[in-house]
Amino acid sequence: MGKKPTGESDEMRLKKKIGAATKDEGKSGDTAVRSLRKRLKRAQRKRRALSLRKKHAAGKQAEAKS
């Protein structure tokens, strides 16, 4: 059995971590913060690509509804 998923997404968790790290330490160039930002951007790209794929897969149906 794996871990149970939490209610919040990866993006929300990463945003909270980045916000706390930049607020507490005040150094936005830190390597840890930089890697968190990269992970956040990767998650956002993945979400956007997925929604675009779904939109294209729907074809004319999605355009008719909108």
N, CA and C atoms as an extended XYZ file, in Angstrom:
198
Properties=species:S:1:pos:R:3:atomname:S:1:resname:S:1:resid:I:1 pbc="F F F"
N         0.839       -1.180        0.000 N   MET     1
C         0.000        0.000        0.000 CA  MET     1
C         0.885        1.246        0.000 C   MET     1
N         0.511        2.180       -0.835 N   GLY     2
C         1.271        3.418       -0.936 CA  GLY     2
C         0.731        4.484       -0.010 C   GLY     2
N         1.334        5.623       -0.117 N   LYS     3
C         0.878        6.751        0.688 CA  LYS     3
C        -0.461        7.236        0.170 C   LYS     3
N        -1.276        7.747        1.062 N   LYS     4
C        -2.563        8.299        0.649 CA  LYS     4
C        -2.339        9.719        0.130 C   LYS     4
N        -2.956       10.057       -0.996 N   PRO     5
C        -2.763       11.400       -1.542 CA  PRO     5
C        -3.392       12.458       -0.640 C   PRO     5
N        -2.744       13.592       -0.581 N   THR     6
C        -3.271       14.684        0.228 CA  THR     6
C        -4.257       15.490       -0.600 C   THR     6
N        -4.932       16.403        0.041 N   GLY     7
C        -5.930       17.208       -0.646 CA  GLY     7
C        -5.337       18.256       -1.560 C   GLY     7
N        -4.084       18.651       -1.312 N   GLU     8
C        -3.498       19.709       -2.122 CA  GLU     8
C        -2.584       19.130       -3.202 C   GLU     8
N        -2.470       19.838       -4.284 N   SER     9
C        -1.664       19.373       -5.409 CA  SER     9
C        -0.187       19.670       -5.171 C   SER     9
N         0.645       19.141       -6.049 N   ASP    10
C         2.080       19.390       -5.950 CA  ASP    10
C         2.379       20.869       -6.135 C   ASP    10
N         1.653       21.499       -7.045 N   GLU    11
C         1.884       22.918       -7.297 CA  GLU    11
C         1.646       23.750       -6.043 C   GLU    11
N         0.559       23.478       -5.355 N   MET    12
C         0.243       24.255       -4.156 CA  MET    12
C         1.302       24.048       -3.076 C   MET    12
N         1.737       22.804       -2.917 N   ARG    13
C         2.772       22.504       -1.925 CA  ARG    13
C         4.067       23.233       -2.261 C   ARG    13
N         4.458       23.214       -3.544 N   LEU    14
C         5.693       23.874       -3.948 CA  LEU    14
C         5.596       25.385       -3.772 C   LEU    14
N         4.435       25.958       -4.096 N   LYS    15
C         4.254       27.402       -3.920 CA  LYS    15
C         4.413       27.794       -2.460 C   LYS    15
N         3.856       26.971       -1.559 N   LYS    16
C         3.982       27.254       -0.126 CA  LYS    16
C         5.438       27.185        0.320 C   LYS    16
N         6.148       26.154       -0.157 N   LYS    17
C         7.554       25.997        0.222 CA  LYS    17
C         8.396       27.166       -0.275 C   LYS    17
N         8.164       27.580       -1.510 N   ILE    18
C         8.924       28.690       -2.081 CA  ILE    18
C         8.624       29.977       -1.321 C   ILE    18
N         7.347       30.202       -1.030 N   GLY    19
C         6.970       31.396       -0.287 CA  GLY    19
C         7.606       31.446        1.089 C   GLY    19
N         7.613       30.302        1.776 N   ALA    20
C         8.201       30.260        3.114 CA  ALA    20
C         9.711       30.437        3.045 C   ALA    20
N        10.353       29.838        2.067 N   ALA    21
C        11.807       29.917        1.968 CA  ALA    21
C        12.262       31.330        1.626 C   ALA    21
N        11.571       31.998        0.721 N   THR    22
C        11.988       33.347        0.336 CA  THR    22
C        11.655       34.357        1.427 C   THR    22
N        10.584       34.108        2.171 N   LYS    23
C        10.201       35.036        3.229 CA  LYS    23
C        11.144       34.920        4.426 C   LYS    23
N        11.475       33.692        4.792 N   ASP    24
C        12.298       33.477        5.985 CA  ASP    24
C        13.738       33.937        5.789 C   ASP    24
N        14.348       33.496        4.706 N   GLU    25
C        15.769       33.741        4.549 CA  GLU    25
C        16.089       35.007        3.776 C   GLU    25
N        15.193       35.403        2.881 N   GLY    26
C        15.418       36.628        2.142 CA  GLY    26
C        16.427       36.495        1.017 C   GLY    26
N        16.883       35.283        0.737 N   LYS    27
C        17.817       35.097       -0.375 CA  LYS    27
C        17.165       34.223       -1.435 C   LYS    27
N        16.763       34.857       -2.520 N   SER    28
C        16.045       34.135       -3.562 CA  SER    28
C        16.990       33.377       -4.482 C   SER    28
N        18.307       33.615       -4.396 N   GLY    29
C        19.265       32.943       -5.261 CA  GLY    29
C        19.781       31.637       -4.691 C   GLY    29
N        19.251       31.213       -3.559 N   ASP    30
C        19.683       29.981       -2.916 CA  ASP    30
C        19.413       28.782       -3.829 C   ASP    30
N        20.305       27.810       -3.809 N   THR    31
C        20.158       26.659       -4.712 CA  THR    31
C        18.931       25.832       -4.376 C   THR    31
N        18.591       25.723       -3.115 N   ALA    32
C        17.402       24.953       -2.727 CA  ALA    32
C        16.140       25.611       -3.261 C   ALA    32
N        16.064       26.931       -3.146 N   VAL    33
C        14.898       27.670       -3.638 CA  VAL    33
C        14.842       27.580       -5.153 C   VAL    33
N        16.008       27.629       -5.782 N   ARG    34
C        16.059       27.536       -7.242 CA  ARG    34
C        15.530       26.189       -7.724 C   ARG    34
N        15.909       25.117       -7.038 N   SER    35
C        15.423       23.799       -7.442 CA  SER    35
C        13.928       23.665       -7.198 C   SER    35
N        13.420       24.286       -6.134 N   LEU    36
C        11.975       24.277       -5.894 CA  LEU    36
C        11.235       25.006       -7.003 C   LEU    36
N        11.793       26.147       -7.435 N   ARG    37
C        11.168       26.904       -8.525 CA  ARG    37
C        11.154       26.098       -9.814 C   ARG    37
N        12.254       25.382      -10.066 N   LYS    38
C        12.317       24.558      -11.273 CA  LYS    38
C        11.271       23.450      -11.226 C   LYS    38
N        11.103       22.833      -10.051 N   ARG    39
C        10.090       21.786       -9.899 CA  ARG    39
C         8.692       22.340      -10.099 C   ARG    39
N         8.452       23.556       -9.591 N   LEU    40
C         7.144       24.196       -9.753 CA  LEU    40
C         6.862       24.461      -11.226 C   LEU    40
N         7.843       25.012      -11.939 N   LYS    41
C         7.661       25.299      -13.364 CA  LYS    41
C         7.406       24.011      -14.137 C   LYS    41
N         8.097       22.943      -13.779 N   ARG    42
C         7.905       21.659      -14.453 CA  ARG    42
C         6.493       21.145      -14.231 C   ARG    42
N         5.992       21.275      -12.999 N   ALA    43
C         4.628       20.830      -12.679 CA  ALA    43
C         3.601       21.662      -13.435 C   ALA    43
N         3.839       22.969      -13.546 N   GLN    44
C         2.921       23.836      -14.276 CA  GLN    44
C         2.896       23.502      -15.760 C   GLN    44
N         4.081       23.250      -16.339 N   ARG    45
C         4.143       22.867      -17.751 CA  ARG    45
C         3.397       21.573      -17.990 C   ARG    45
N         3.561       20.624      -17.072 N   LYS    46
C         2.896       19.327      -17.202 CA  LYS    46
C         1.378       19.499      -17.168 C   LYS    46
N         0.879       20.330      -16.246 N   ARG    47
C        -0.559       20.562      -16.132 CA  ARG    47
C        -1.113       21.237      -17.376 C   ARG    47
N        -0.394       22.244      -17.866 N   ARG    48
C        -0.852       22.960      -19.066 CA  ARG    48
C        -0.854       22.058      -20.292 C   ARG    48
N         0.179       21.224      -20.419 N   ALA    49
C         0.249       20.312      -21.565 CA  ALA    49
C        -0.891       19.304      -21.520 C   ALA    49
N        -1.203       18.826      -20.325 N   LEU    50
C        -2.290       17.863      -20.174 CA  LEU    50
C        -3.627       18.484      -20.567 C   LEU    50
N        -3.881       19.709      -20.126 N   SER    51
C        -5.145       20.350      -20.466 CA  SER    51
C        -5.233       20.622      -21.972 C   SER    51
N        -4.107       20.973      -22.581 N   LEU    52
C        -4.101       21.205      -24.029 CA  LEU    52
C        -4.352       19.913      -24.790 C   LEU    52
N        -3.748       18.811      -24.321 N   ARG    53
C        -3.983       17.517      -24.960 CA  ARG    53
C        -5.439       17.116      -24.860 C   ARG    53
N        -6.046       17.349      -23.696 N   LYS    54
C        -7.465       17.022      -23.524 CA  LYS    54
C        -8.341       17.869      -24.442 C   LYS    54
N        -7.971       19.139      -24.563 N   LYS    55
C        -8.737       20.046      -25.416 CA  LYS    55
C        -8.659       19.605      -26.877 C   LYS    55
N        -7.467       19.224      -27.319 N   HIS    56
C        -7.304       18.765      -28.700 CA  HIS    56
C        -8.000       17.431      -28.928 C   HIS    56
N        -7.990       16.572      -27.920 N   ALA    57
C        -8.618       15.262      -28.057 CA  ALA    57
C       -10.131       15.385      -28.160 C   ALA    57
N       -10.681       16.402      -27.501 N   ALA    58
C       -12.125       16.616      -27.558 CA  ALA    58
C       -12.565       17.070      -28.952 C   ALA    58
N       -11.682       17.751      -29.643 N   GLY    59
C       -11.973       18.181      -31.007 CA  GLY    59
C       -13.077       19.226      -31.074 C   GLY    59
N       -14.014       19.003      -31.983 N   LYS    60
C       -15.079       19.979      -32.233 CA  LYS    60
C       -16.060       20.040      -31.069 C   LYS    60
N       -16.159       18.982      -30.271 N   GLN    61
C       -17.086       18.986      -29.135 CA  GLN    61
C       -16.754       20.092      -28.156 C   GLN    61
N       -15.477       20.287      -27.863 N   ALA    62
C       -15.061       21.311      -26.914 CA  ALA    62
C       -15.384       22.702      -27.455 C   ALA    62
N       -15.200       22.900      -28.765 N   GLU    63
C       -15.467       24.209      -29.359 CA  GLU    63
C       -16.965       24.511      -29.346 C   GLU    63
N       -17.784       23.506      -29.542 N   ALA    64
C       -19.241       23.705      -29.571 CA  ALA    64
C       -19.757       24.080      -28.182 C   ALA    64
N       -19.186       23.485      -27.139 N   LYS    65
C       -19.625       23.783      -25.768 CA  LYS    65
C       -19.232       25.179      -25.335 C   LYS    65
N       -18.069       25.637      -25.741 N   SER    66
C       -17.555       26.940      -25.295 CA  SER    66
C       -18.282       28.095      -25.912 C   SER    66
